[in-house]
Amino acid sequence: MYRIAVCDDEETIREEVKKQIFQWDSTLEVELFSSARELLENYRSFHVVFLDIDMEGMDGIAAGKRIRQIDKEVKIVYLTAYRDYVAGAFEVHAFSYLVKPVGREKLFSVLEEAFLYVKSAKPRHIMDFHTVSGVVCLPAEEIYYFEYENRRIRIVTAHEEYFQVERIGNILKRMAEFGFSMPHRSFVVNMFHVKNIRNQEIELDNGEKLPLSQKKQKSFKQELAEYLSKCLEKQRGV
């Protein structure tokens, strides 16, 4: 199911954009938000966000920058009453702009182009995490490992680290289907990033080394072998 968010402080604009989206494809899931704050507080992994630039409180530019911090993939389409685009919008890497009142044909054109990119992109498993700094949307493939420390979970990715209050066992249950395993009671690791195993140490492809408990050695190596076998089958098209 493809998800679209429409954020505008004018109800008539929100409803009209929603109506036109359904005219283009009635199977899409559309959520409406009356403010940037409401959107951010309820954010999840959307495919396209229609975002008004000029709103009371937090404007669309500030909201777009916040969204980019937690979701690098979403296509942001700005709605504006002005033909001269607001300075600073380019920092958000907006996908497109629509001048209000939004014309049906122009909206359809933007949707067609946006979903060409969405559908042609390599399938990714986008996960929502409620961190201490707010909701973060992360592709499972980009997560290296989770570490339980000081009663919090540290989420380690290639570029950032995030923290959430959660049990490590719950993390394993949620992430196991995406190729994650628990080699140690304090770690859940992405087997996609495992480069080598030496004695009681796991070397990742980013150079980091994680502990492998003696009790987990046999089961973890077996899980890793099964995971790699499945990856090879997919590559061969089996």
C-alpha positions in Angstrom: 0.0 0.0 0.0 1.4 3.4 -1.1 1.0 6.2 1.5 0.6 9.9 0.9 0.4 12.7 3.4 -1.2 16.1 2.7 -0.3 18.9 5.1 -2.0 22.3 4.7 -3.6 24.6 7.3 -6.5 25.2 4.9 -9.1 22.5 5.0 -10.5 23.2 1.6 -7.0 22.8 0.1 -6.4 19.5 2.0 -9.7 18.0 0.9 -9.3 19.1 -2.7 -5.8 17.6 -3.0 -7.1 14.4 -1.4 -10.0 14.3 -3.9 -7.7 14.7 -6.9 -5.3 12.1 -5.6 -8.2 9.6 -5.3 -9.2 10.5 -8.9 -5.7 9.6 -10.0 -5.6 6.3 -8.0 -8.4 5.4 -5.5 -6.2 2.6 -4.0 -3.8 5.0 -2.4 -3.8 5.6 1.4 -4.0 9.4 2.1 -3.6 11.0 5.5 -4.5 14.7 6.1 -2.7 17.0 8.6 -3.6 20.6 9.5 -0.2 21.6 10.7 3.5 20.8 10.4 3.6 19.8 14.1 0.7 17.4 13.7 2.5 15.8 10.7 5.8 15.4 12.5 4.2 14.0 15.7 2.3 11.4 13.7 5.0 10.8 11.0 5.5 7.4 9.5 7.2 6.2 6.3 5.2 8.0 3.5 6.0 7.7 -0.2 4.9 11.3 -1.0 4.2 14.3 1.2 2.4 17.3 -0.1 3.5 20.1 2.2 2.2 23.7 2.3 5.1 26.2 2.5 3.2 29.1 4.3 1.6 27.8 7.5 1.1 29.3 10.9 3.6 28.0 13.6 6.2 25.8 11.9 6.3 26.5 8.2 6.8 24.0 5.4 10.5 24.7 5.0 11.3 24.0 8.6 9.1 20.9 8.6 10.7 19.6 5.4 14.1 19.9 7.0 12.9 17.9 10.0 11.4 15.3 7.7 14.7 14.9 5.8 16.4 14.1 9.1 14.2 11.1 9.7 13.3 10.1 6.1 15.7 10.4 3.2 13.5 8.7 0.6 10.1 10.4 0.8 9.2 12.6 -2.2 8.3 16.1 -0.9 6.0 18.2 -3.1 5.6 21.8 -1.9 2.3 23.6 -2.1 2.6 27.4 -2.5 0.5 30.4 -3.2 3.5 32.2 -4.8 5.1 31.6 -8.1 8.5 32.6 -6.7 9.7 29.7 -4.5 10.7 30.5 -1.0 14.4 30.7 -0.3 15.6 27.7 1.6 13.3 25.2 0.0 16.2 23.8 -2.1 17.9 22.6 1.1 15.1 20.1 1.6 15.6 18.5 -1.9 12.0 19.0 -2.8 10.7 16.7 -5.6 8.4 19.3 -7.1 6.3 22.4 -6.5 2.6 23.1 -7.1 1.1 26.6 -7.1 -2.3 26.9 -5.4 -5.0 26.5 -6.3 -3.7 23.1 -7.5 -4.7 22.2 -11.0 -5.8 18.6 -11.6 -3.6 18.0 -14.6 -0.5 19.3 -12.9 -1.1 17.2 -9.8 -1.6 14.1 -11.9 1.7 14.8 -13.7 3.6 15.2 -10.4 2.0 12.0 -9.1 2.9 10.0 -12.2 6.5 11.2 -12.1 6.9 10.6 -8.3 5.6 7.1 -8.5 7.8 6.2 -11.4 10.7 6.8 -9.0 8.9 5.0 -6.1 8.1 1.9 -8.1 11.4 1.7 -9.9 13.4 2.0 -6.7 15.0 -1.1 -5.2 12.5 -2.6 -2.6 13.5 -1.5 0.9 12.2 -2.4 4.3 11.5 1.0 5.9 11.1 0.7 9.7 9.7 3.2 12.1 11.5 3.6 15.4 10.3 5.7 18.4 13.6 7.1 19.6 14.3 9.5 22.4 14.4 12.3 19.8 11.2 11.4 18.0 10.1 9.0 15.3 12.8 8.0 12.8 12.3 6.0 9.6 15.2 3.8 8.7 15.8 1.2 5.9 16.5 -2.1 7.7 19.4 -2.6 5.2 21.2 0.5 6.5 21.2 -0.6 10.2 24.4 -2.3 11.3 23.3 -3.4 14.8 21.4 -2.7 17.9 23.2 -2.5 21.3 21.6 -2.6 24.7 23.5 -0.2 27.0 22.5 1.8 30.1 18.9 0.6 29.8 18.5 1.9 26.3 18.9 0.6 22.8 21.6 2.2 20.6 20.7 1.9 16.9 23.9 2.1 14.8 23.7 3.0 11.1 26.3 4.0 8.5 25.8 7.7 9.3 23.9 8.2 12.5 23.2 6.7 15.9 19.8 6.8 17.6 18.6 5.8 21.0 15.3 4.3 22.1 13.9 2.7 25.3 13.1 -0.9 24.4 14.0 -4.4 25.3 16.7 -6.1 23.2 14.5 -9.2 22.9 11.7 -7.2 21.4 14.2 -5.8 18.9 15.1 -9.3 17.8 11.5 -10.3 17.4 10.8 -7.4 15.2 14.0 -7.5 13.1 14.6 -11.3 12.7 12.7 -11.5 9.4 15.0 -8.9 7.9 18.2 -10.9 8.5 19.0 -9.8 12.0 20.3 -12.2 14.7 21.5 -12.1 18.3 25.1 -13.2 18.7 25.3 -11.8 22.2 22.8 -10.9 24.9 23.5 -7.2 24.4 23.5 -7.1 20.6 21.3 -7.7 17.6 23.3 -7.6 14.4 22.4 -7.3 10.7 23.9 -10.4 9.0 24.0 -8.5 5.8 26.9 -6.5 7.2 28.9 -9.4 8.7 32.3 -9.7 7.0 34.0 -12.3 9.1 33.9 -14.4 12.3 37.0 -15.1 14.3 36.8 -17.0 17.6 34.4 -14.9 19.7 34.4 -11.8 17.6 32.3 -10.7 14.7 33.8 -8.3 12.1 31.4 -6.0 10.2 32.0 -4.5 6.8 32.4 -1.0 8.4 35.4 -2.3 10.4 33.6 -2.5 13.8 34.0 -5.7 15.9 31.2 -7.1 18.0 31.3 -9.9 20.7 30.1 -13.4 19.9 29.2 -15.3 23.1 30.5 -18.8 23.4 27.0 -20.2 23.9 25.8 -18.5 20.7 28.7 -19.5 18.4 27.2 -22.6 16.9 23.6 -21.2 16.4 24.8 -17.9 15.1 27.1 -19.5 12.5 24.3 -21.7 11.4 21.9 -18.7 11.1 24.6 -16.8 9.1 25.1 -19.8 6.7 21.4 -20.1 6.1 21.1 -16.3 5.5 23.9 -16.3 3.0 22.5 -19.3 1.2 19.1 -17.5 0.8 20.9 -14.4 -0.5 22.7 -16.6 -3.2 19.4 -18.1 -4.2 17.9 -14.7 -4.7 20.9 -13.6 -6.8 20.5 -16.7 -9.0 16.8 -16.2 -9.3 16.0 -19.5 -7.7 
